[in-house]
């Protein structure tokens, strides 16, 4: 599926007068081909998904169709029939469990449900859950795929290990230039299970809260998936936040365990993560254990709460039975940055979020099997959750974990990484683009970027000059450019 190249943002002088336009709410005017990925729990204003009734017929209220409608409205060029089939296959591929009798789906007419053939898209979804959606936004009531049972880690790991265990799941682009580490789906599943068993051995049960204070790394991804596997709720805290910020989030979430590294590396500098955690947990009465992994060989102080994570994981089995979770059970808490007030904990649940992340990763970014997907966001933000971890892994993709900075050791770091890893989709922030723009074009043109097919901008709205540079210089005027500027701390609490 090819989305058309997007139009650049209009300059202020090109923007038409628009009655009632609120720049604080809309961010900026954009061309008709701006792509905006929908957020979990969102429903189009005044709409019920009509317009994609072909697949399946009559199922006008299903969330995949709503997501598809968003993509259709954004591009204006996609064929409804092909897109609907793609979404049907994706939804059908999710691993579900059902312990309740099947009842008619809300939004699916009785004739359509009755006509579903065994193995068809309608039959697949009807066997998994009894209600597609039950939402009342006036009261804040949001429910997706009610009656369904699943485990997110199974969808992100086990299903791919059964088919292709040695496929690469993660490419860890470490802070040290040119030293990537590749992790297969089998290795990631085994690490996840060992960590999940370690959490269980230290008292973590379904519904418990776990804080993850780690830089981008395979073990951080395994920690997120391990929580999902045992039914615990993770809250990832950006590893650049202070002890005070960490303590505030731990206390608000009432976390029992913190997972961290002894130290972190970023831009050639050492970050004393364990010391920050030590200071934070002095003010966190709910913390029972601190699991400490090692990113460097340097020793750190280990107190009564501290447990050496690698040693404990080595004792555990590589198999951990996944907890069966209801579709609306909490998957994770993620706190806003606090730049506009007290940080707020935003909740994402299991099934609706996973489908949203997988669909948007596949369709918005034109992901194809075999691609190397390079989202350089930190996992401490919602972008990292959705497009470094859950979306790509649910789709069986190879996803890049970028630990460093755009200018270490020089301003060519991103583009050298693109050349070496042969990245097909590159997804980063306008702030980084504006920074690199100041260094000139030579750092970009020094490296082969022919593998790139899609460029993405995420975070705050991108300005005209940065868009032009990204499109013309980085993308050689041939790459689709996707501007997903909806994800800000002010708007949806992800950053």
VEXDREN-2710 file (C-alpha; in Angstrom, 1 decimal):
% VEXDREN-2710
k/r/px/py/pz
1/UNK/0.0/0.0/0.0
2/UNK/1.4/3.3/-1.0
3/UNK/0.2/6.5/0.6
4/UNK/0.7/9.7/-1.6
5/UNK/3.5/12.1/-0.7
6/UNK/2.1/14.6/1.8
7/UNK/1.8/18.3/1.1
8/UNK/4.1/20.6/3.0
9/UNK/2.6/22.7/5.8
10/UNK/1.5/26.1/4.6
11/UNK/3.4/29.1/5.6
12/UNK/1.5/31.7/7.7
13/UNK/0.9/33.9/4.6
14/UNK/-0.6/30.9/2.7
15/UNK/-3.1/30.0/5.4
16/UNK/-6.7/30.9/4.6
17/UNK/-9.0/32.6/7.0
18/UNK/-11.0/30.0/8.8
19/UNK/-13.8/31.0/11.1
20/UNK/-13.5/29.6/14.5
21/UNK/-10.0/28.1/14.0
22/UNK/-8.3/27.7/17.3
23/UNK/-4.6/27.4/16.9
24/UNK/-4.3/26.2/20.5
25/UNK/-6.5/23.2/19.7
26/UNK/-5.7/22.4/16.2
27/UNK/-2.0/23.2/16.2
28/UNK/-1.8/24.4/12.7
29/UNK/-3.4/24.3/9.3
30/UNK/-2.2/21.6/7.0
31/UNK/-2.7/20.4/3.5
32/UNK/-5.5/17.8/2.7
33/UNK/-3.1/14.9/2.8
34/UNK/-1.9/15.3/6.4
35/UNK/-1.9/11.9/8.0
36/UNK/-3.0/11.8/11.6
37/UNK/-3.0/8.5/13.4
38/UNK/-6.0/8.1/15.8
39/UNK/-5.4/7.6/19.5
40/UNK/-6.8/4.8/21.5
41/UNK/-10.4/5.2/22.6
42/UNK/-11.1/7.8/19.9
43/UNK/-14.2/8.0/17.8
44/UNK/-14.8/10.3/14.9
45/UNK/-17.0/13.2/15.5
46/UNK/-20.6/12.4/14.5
47/UNK/-19.5/9.2/12.7
48/UNK/-20.1/5.5/13.1
49/UNK/-17.6/4.2/10.6
50/UNK/-19.9/4.4/7.6
51/UNK/-18.2/4.3/4.3
52/UNK/-16.3/1.0/4.7
53/UNK/-19.3/-1.4/4.6
54/UNK/-17.7/-3.6/2.0
55/UNK/-15.5/-5.5/4.5
56/UNK/-17.3/-6.9/6.4
57/UNK/-20.8/-6.0/5.0
58/UNK/-22.9/-4.1/7.5
59/UNK/-20.2/-4.0/10.2
60/UNK/-20.2/-0.2/10.2
61/UNK/-19.3/0.2/13.9
62/UNK/-16.1/-1.9/14.1
63/UNK/-13.0/-0.1/15.3
64/UNK/-10.8/-1.4/12.5
65/UNK/-13.1/0.4/10.0
66/UNK/-12.9/3.6/12.0
67/UNK/-9.1/3.4/11.9
68/UNK/-9.3/2.7/8.2
69/UNK/-11.6/5.6/7.7
70/UNK/-9.1/7.9/9.3
71/UNK/-6.3/6.6/7.0
72/UNK/-8.7/7.0/4.0
73/UNK/-9.6/10.6/4.9
74/UNK/-5.9/11.4/5.4
75/UNK/-4.7/10.1/2.1
76/UNK/-7.8/10.5/-0.1
77/UNK/-6.3/7.8/-2.4
78/UNK/-6.6/4.4/-0.8
79/UNK/-9.1/1.8/-2.0
80/UNK/-11.6/0.9/0.6
81/UNK/-11.8/-2.7/-0.5
82/UNK/-8.1/-3.5/-0.2
83/UNK/-7.7/-1.6/3.1
84/UNK/-10.7/-3.3/4.7
85/UNK/-9.3/-6.7/3.8
86/UNK/-5.9/-5.8/5.3
87/UNK/-7.6/-4.8/8.5
88/UNK/-9.7/-7.9/8.6
89/UNK/-6.6/-10.1/8.3
90/UNK/-4.8/-8.1/11.1
91/UNK/-7.7/-8.4/13.5
92/UNK/-8.1/-12.1/12.6
93/UNK/-4.4/-12.6/13.4
94/UNK/-4.7/-11.5/17.0
95/UNK/-4.7/-14.3/19.5
96/UNK/-8.0/-14.2/21.4
97/UNK/-9.6/-16.3/24.1
98/UNK/-13.3/-16.4/24.9
99/UNK/-15.0/-17.8/27.9
100/UNK/-18.5/-16.3/27.2
101/UNK/-21.3/-17.3/24.8
102/UNK/-21.3/-15.4/21.6
103/UNK/-23.9/-12.7/21.3
104/UNK/-24.7/-10.4/18.4
105/UNK/-22.0/-7.7/17.8
106/UNK/-23.0/-4.2/18.4
107/UNK/-22.7/-2.4/15.1
108/UNK/-23.2/-5.7/13.1
109/UNK/-26.6/-6.3/11.7
110/UNK/-28.3/-9.7/12.4
111/UNK/-28.3/-10.7/8.8
112/UNK/-24.6/-10.0/8.4
113/UNK/-23.8/-11.9/11.6
114/UNK/-26.0/-14.8/10.6
115/UNK/-24.4/-14.9/7.1
116/UNK/-20.8/-15.2/8.5
117/UNK/-19.1/-18.3/7.2
118/UNK/-16.7/-20.4/9.3
119/UNK/-13.3/-18.9/9.1
120/UNK/-14.5/-15.6/7.7
121/UNK/-13.6/-12.2/9.1
122/UNK/-17.1/-11.9/10.7
123/UNK/-16.8/-15.4/12.3
124/UNK/-13.3/-14.7/13.6
125/UNK/-14.3/-11.6/15.5
126/UNK/-17.6/-13.1/16.7
127/UNK/-15.8/-16.1/18.2
128/UNK/-13.5/-13.8/20.2
129/UNK/-15.8/-11.3/21.9
130/UNK/-19.4/-10.4/22.1
131/UNK/-19.4/-6.6/21.9
132/UNK/-17.2/-4.5/19.5
133/UNK/-17.5/-1.3/21.4
134/UNK/-19.6/0.3/24.2
135/UNK/-18.7/4.0/24.5
136/UNK/-20.3/7.0/26.1
137/UNK/-17.9/9.9/25.9
138/UNK/-20.2/12.2/27.9
139/UNK/-19.6/10.1/30.9
140/UNK/-16.1/8.9/30.1
141/UNK/-17.2/5.3/29.5
142/UNK/-15.0/3.5/26.9
143/UNK/-15.1/-0.2/26.2
144/UNK/-13.7/-2.2/23.3
145/UNK/-14.1/-5.9/22.4
146/UNK/-16.0/-6.7/25.5
147/UNK/-15.9/-10.4/26.5
148/UNK/-12.6/-11.0/24.8
149/UNK/-9.6/-12.5/26.5
150/UNK/-6.0/-12.1/25.3
151/UNK/-2.4/-11.6/26.4
152/UNK/-0.5/-8.8/24.7
153/UNK/2.9/-10.5/25.1
154/UNK/1.5/-13.6/23.3
155/UNK/0.5/-11.4/20.4
156/UNK/3.8/-9.6/20.3
157/UNK/6.1/-12.7/20.8
158/UNK/4.6/-16.2/20.9
159/UNK/2.7/-16.1/17.6
160/UNK/5.9/-15.0/15.8
161/UNK/8.1/-17.5/17.6
162/UNK/5.8/-20.3/16.4
163/UNK/6.2/-19.2/12.8
164/UNK/9.7/-17.8/12.6
165/UNK/11.7/-18.0/15.8
166/UNK/15.0/-16.7/14.4
167/UNK/13.5/-13.6/12.8
168/UNK/15.1/-10.4/14.2
169/UNK/12.7/-8.6/16.6
170/UNK/15.1/-5.9/17.9
171/UNK/18.1/-4.1/16.6
172/UNK/19.6/-2.2/19.5
173/UNK/21.6/0.7/18.2
174/UNK/23.7/1.3/21.3
175/UNK/25.1/4.6/22.4
176/UNK/28.6/3.4/21.2
177/UNK/28.6/4.1/17.5
178/UNK/28.4/1.2/15.1
179/UNK/27.8/-1.5/17.8
180/UNK/24.3/-2.7/17.1
181/UNK/23.0/-5.9/18.8
182/UNK/20.3/-8.0/17.1
183/UNK/17.8/-9.9/19.2
184/UNK/15.5/-12.6/17.7
185/UNK/11.9/-13.2/18.6
186/UNK/12.9/-16.5/20.3
187/UNK/15.6/-14.7/22.4
188/UNK/13.2/-11.9/23.3
189/UNK/10.5/-14.3/24.4
190/UNK/12.9/-16.3/26.6
191/UNK/14.2/-13.1/28.2
192/UNK/10.7/-11.9/28.7
193/UNK/9.7/-15.2/30.4
194/UNK/12.7/-15.2/32.7
195/UNK/12.0/-11.6/33.7
196/UNK/8.3/-12.4/34.2
197/UNK/9.1/-15.4/36.4
198/UNK/11.5/-13.1/38.4
199/UNK/8.7/-10.6/39.0
200/UNK/6.4/-13.4/40.1
201/UNK/9.0/-14.8/42.5
202/UNK/9.3/-11.3/44.1
203/UNK/5.6/-10.9/44.7
204/UNK/4.3/-9.3/41.6
205/UNK/0.8/-10.4/40.7
206/UNK/-2.0/-9.4/38.3
207/UNK/-2.9/-5.8/38.7
208/UNK/0.2/-4.8/40.6
209/UNK/2.1/-1.7/39.4
210/UNK/5.8/-1.8/38.2
211/UNK/7.9/1.2/37.5
212/UNK/10.5/0.9/34.7
213/UNK/13.3/3.5/34.8
214/UNK/15.5/2.4/32.0
215/UNK/17.0/3.8/28.8
216/UNK/16.1/2.3/25.4
217/UNK/17.3/-1.3/25.5
218/UNK/16.2/-4.9/24.8
219/UNK/15.9/-5.4/28.6
220/UNK/13.6/-2.5/28.9
221/UNK/11.4/-3.9/26.2
222/UNK/11.4/-7.3/27.9
223/UNK/10.4/-5.6/31.2
224/UNK/7.4/-4.1/29.5
225/UNK/6.4/-7.4/27.9
226/UNK/7.1/-9.3/31.2
227/UNK/4.6/-7.1/33.0
228/UNK/2.0/-7.7/30.3
229/UNK/2.7/-11.4/30.5
230/UNK/1.9/-11.7/34.2
231/UNK/-0.9/-9.1/34.1
232/UNK/1.0/-6.4/36.0
233/UNK/0.7/-2.7/35.0
234/UNK/3.9/-1.0/33.9
235/UNK/4.6/2.7/34.0
236/UNK/7.7/3.6/32.1
237/UNK/9.5/6.7/33.4
238/UNK/11.8/8.6/31.0
239/UNK/15.3/7.9/32.2
240/UNK/16.2/11.5/32.0
241/UNK/13.8/12.6/34.7
242/UNK/15.0/13.6/38.2
243/UNK/14.6/11.6/41.4
244/UNK/11.7/13.9/42.4
245/UNK/9.9/13.3/39.2
246/UNK/10.4/9.6/39.5
247/UNK/9.2/9.5/43.1
248/UNK/6.0/11.4/42.2
249/UNK/5.1/8.9/39.5
250/UNK/5.9/5.9/41.6
251/UNK/3.8/7.2/44.5
252/UNK/0.8/8.2/42.3
253/UNK/0.8/4.7/40.6
254/UNK/1.6/2.9/44.0
255/UNK/4.3/0.8/42.4
256/UNK/5.7/-2.2/44.3
257/UNK/8.8/-2.7/42.2
258/UNK/11.2/-0.5/40.2
259/UNK/13.3/-2.0/37.4
260/UNK/16.5/0.0/36.5
261/UNK/20.1/-0.2/35.4
262/UNK/23.2/0.5/37.4
263/UNK/24.0/3.3/34.9
264/UNK/23.0/4.6/31.6
265/UNK/24.9/5.8/28.5
266/UNK/23.7/8.7/26.4
267/UNK/25.8/10.8/24.0
268/UNK/29.0/9.4/25.4
269/UNK/28.1/10.4/29.0
270/UNK/27.3/8.2/32.0
271/UNK/24.0/8.7/33.7
272/UNK/23.8/7.5/37.3
273/UNK/20.4/5.8/37.2
274/UNK/20.8/3.7/40.3
275/UNK/21.7/6.8/42.4
276/UNK/18.6/8.6/41.1
277/UNK/16.5/5.6/42.0
278/UNK/18.0/5.4/45.5
279/UNK/17.1/9.0/46.1
280/UNK/13.6/8.5/44.8
281/UNK/12.7/5.4/46.7
282/UNK/13.5/7.1/50.0
283/UNK/10.2/8.8/49.5
284/UNK/8.2/5.9/48.1
285/UNK/6.7/3.7/50.9
286/UNK/5.1/1.2/48.4
287/UNK/8.4/0.1/46.9
288/UNK/9.3/-3.5/48.0
289/UNK/12.1/-4.3/45.6
290/UNK/14.5/-2.6/43.2
291/UNK/15.6/-4.9/40.4
292/UNK/19.0/-3.7/39.1
293/UNK/20.5/-4.7/35.8
294/UNK/23.9/-3.7/34.5
295/UNK/24.5/-1.5/31.4
296/UNK/28.1/-0.8/32.4
297/UNK/30.7/-2.8/34.4
298/UNK/30.8/-0.2/37.2
299/UNK/29.7/-1.3/40.6
300/UNK/27.0/0.6/42.4
301/UNK/25.8/0.5/46.0
302/UNK/23.3/-2.3/46.7
303/UNK/20.9/-1.8/49.6
304/UNK/18.3/-3.9/51.4
305/UNK/15.7/-3.3/48.6
306/UNK/18.1/-4.0/45.8
307/UNK/18.2/-7.3/43.8
308/UNK/20.7/-8.0/41.0
309/UNK/18.4/-8.7/38.1
310/UNK/20.6/-10.7/35.8
311/UNK/21.5/-13.1/38.6
312/UNK/17.9/-13.7/39.5
313/UNK/16.8/-14.1/35.9
314/UNK/19.5/-16.8/35.3
315/UNK/17.7/-18.9/38.0
316/UNK/14.3/-18.8/36.2
317/UNK/12.7/-20.9/33.5
318/UNK/12.5/-19.7/29.9
319/UNK/8.8/-20.5/29.9
320/UNK/6.1/-18.5/31.7
321/UNK/2.4/-19.2/31.2
322/UNK/0.7/-15.9/30.1
323/UNK/-2.1/-14.5/32.2
324/UNK/-5.4/-14.4/30.4
325/UNK/-6.5/-10.7/30.4
326/UNK/-9.8/-9.1/29.7
327/UNK/-9.9/-6.7/26.8
328/UNK/-10.4/-3.7/29.0
329/UNK/-7.9/-4.6/31.8
330/UNK/-5.2/-2.0/32.2
331/UNK/-2.1/-2.6/30.2
332/UNK/0.0/0.4/31.2
333/UNK/0.0/3.8/32.9
334/UNK/2.0/6.6/31.3
335/UNK/2.4/10.0/32.8
336/UNK/2.4/13.3/31.1
337/UNK/5.6/15.3/31.2
338/UNK/4.2/17.8/33.7
339/UNK/5.2/20.8/31.5
340/UNK/1.6/22.1/31.8
341/UNK/0.9/21.2/35.4
342/UNK/1.0/18.1/37.7
343/UNK/1.8/14.9/35.7
344/UNK/-1.3/12.9/35.0
345/UNK/-1.4/9.2/34.6
346/UNK/-3.0/8.1/31.3
347/UNK/-4.4/4.6/31.1
348/UNK/-4.3/2.3/28.0
349/UNK/-6.0/-1.0/28.1
350/UNK/-5.3/-4.3/26.3
351/UNK/-7.2/-5.1/23.1
352/UNK/-8.2/-1.7/21.7
353/UNK/-4.7/-0.2/22.3
354/UNK/-2.9/-3.2/20.7
355/UNK/-5.1/-3.1/17.6
356/UNK/-4.7/0.7/17.3
357/UNK/-0.9/0.4/17.6
358/UNK/-0.6/-2.5/15.1
359/UNK/-3.0/-1.0/12.5
360/UNK/-1.5/2.4/12.5
361/UNK/2.1/1.0/12.4
362/UNK/1.2/-1.2/9.4
363/UNK/-1.0/1.3/7.4
364/UNK/0.2/4.8/8.2
365/UNK/3.9/3.9/7.8
366/UNK/3.4/1.5/4.9
367/UNK/5.1/-1.3/6.8
368/UNK/5.8/-4.4/4.8
369/UNK/7.2/-7.8/6.0
370/UNK/10.9/-7.7/6.0
371/UNK/11.2/-3.9/6.6
372/UNK/13.4/-2.4/9.3
373/UNK/11.3/0.1/11.2
374/UNK/13.3/2.9/12.8
375/UNK/11.5/4.9/15.4
376/UNK/14.1/6.9/17.3
377/UNK/11.8/7.9/20.1
378/UNK/12.5/7.0/23.8
379/UNK/10.3/4.3/25.3
380/UNK/9.4/6.8/28.0
381/UNK/6.9/8.5/25.7
382/UNK/3.8/7.1/24.1
383/UNK/5.5/7.2/20.7
384/UNK/8.0/4.7/22.0
385/UNK/5.4/2.5/23.5
386/UNK/3.3/2.3/20.3
387/UNK/6.0/2.5/17.6
388/UNK/9.1/1.1/19.1
389/UNK/7.4/-1.8/21.1
390/UNK/3.8/-2.8/20.8
391/UNK/2.9/-1.9/17.2
392/UNK/6.0/-3.3/15.4
393/UNK/6.2/-6.4/17.6
394/UNK/2.5/-7.2/17.2
395/UNK/3.1/-7.1/13.4
396/UNK/6.2/-9.3/13.6
397/UNK/8.5/-6.5/12.5
398/UNK/12.1/-5.7/13.1
399/UNK/12.2/-2.6/15.2
400/UNK/15.2/-0.4/16.0
401/UNK/16.0/0.7/19.6
402/UNK/18.0/3.9/19.4
403/UNK/19.9/4.6/22.6
404/UNK/22.0/7.6/21.6
405/UNK/21.5/11.2/20.4
406/UNK/21.2/12.7/16.9
407/UNK/24.6/14.4/17.2
408/UNK/26.8/11.7/18.9
409/UNK/29.5/11.3/17.8
410/UNK/28.6/13.8/15.1
411/UNK/25.6/15.1/13.2
412/UNK/25.6/12.2/10.8
413/UNK/24.6/9.6/13.5
414/UNK/21.0/9.1/12.2
415/UNK/22.0/8.8/8.6
416/UNK/24.9/6.5/9.2
417/UNK/22.5/4.3/11.2
418/UNK/20.0/4.3/8.3
419/UNK/22.8/3.3/5.9
420/UNK/24.2/0.5/8.1
421/UNK/20.9/-1.0/9.2
422/UNK/19.1/-0.3/5.9
423/UNK/16.2/1.3/7.7
424/UNK/13.0/1.6/5.6
425/UNK/10.9/3.9/7.8
426/UNK/12.5/6.6/9.8
427/UNK/10.3/8.3/12.5
428/UNK/11.6/11.2/14.7
429/UNK/10.8/14.5/16.3
430/UNK/10.8/18.0/14.7
431/UNK/13.1/19.2/17.4
432/UNK/15.8/16.8/16.2
433/UNK/15.1/17.7/12.6
434/UNK/15.6/21.5/13.4
435/UNK/18.8/20.7/15.2
436/UNK/20.3/18.7/12.3
437/UNK/19.2/21.3/9.8
438/UNK/21.6/23.7/11.4
439/UNK/24.5/21.4/10.6
440/UNK/23.8/21.6/6.9
441/UNK/23.1/19.0/4.2
442/UNK/26.6/17.4/3.9
443/UNK/26.1/15.2/7.0
444/UNK/23.0/13.7/5.3
445/UNK/24.3/13.4/1.8
446/UNK/27.4/11.6/3.1
447/UNK/25.4/8.5/3.7
448/UNK/23.3/6.2/1.5
449/UNK/19.6/6.6/2.3
450/UNK/18.2/4.7/-0.6
451/UNK/16.5/2.1/1.8
452/UNK/14.2/4.8/3.1
453/UNK/10.6/4.7/1.9
454/UNK/8.7/6.6/4.6
455/UNK/9.7/9.5/6.8
456/UNK/7.7/10.4/9.9
457/UNK/7.5/13.5/12.2
458/UNK/6.1/13.1/15.7
459/UNK/5.6/15.4/18.6
460/UNK/5.0/19.1/18.2
461/UNK/3.9/20.5/14.8
462/UNK/6.7/20.6/12.3
463/UNK/7.6/24.0/10.8
464/UNK/7.7/24.6/7.1
465/UNK/11.5/24.8/6.8
466/UNK/12.1/21.6/8.7
467/UNK/9.4/19.8/6.6
468/UNK/11.1/21.0/3.4
469/UNK/14.5/19.8/4.5
470/UNK/13.3/16.4/5.7
471/UNK/11.4/15.9/2.4
472/UNK/13.9/17.2/0.0
473/UNK/17.3/16.6/1.6
474/UNK/16.7/13.5/3.7
475/UNK/14.0/11.9/1.5
476/UNK/15.4/13.1/-1.9
477/UNK/11.8/14.2/-2.7
478/UNK/10.8/10.5/-3.2
479/UNK/9.7/9.4/0.3
480/UNK/6.2/9.6/1.7
481/UNK/6.2/12.0/4.7
482/UNK/3.8/11.3/7.5
483/UNK/3.2/14.1/10.0
484/UNK/1.7/12.7/13.2
485/UNK/1.7/15.7/15.4
486/UNK/-1.2/14.8/17.6
487/UNK/0.9/13.3/20.4
488/UNK/1.7/16.1/22.9
489/UNK/1.6/16.2/26.6
490/UNK/-1.1/18.9/26.4
491/UNK/-3.4/17.0/24.1
492/UNK/-3.3/13.3/25.0
493/UNK/-0.7/13.0/27.8
494/UNK/1.7/10.8/25.9
495/UNK/4.9/12.9/25.9
END
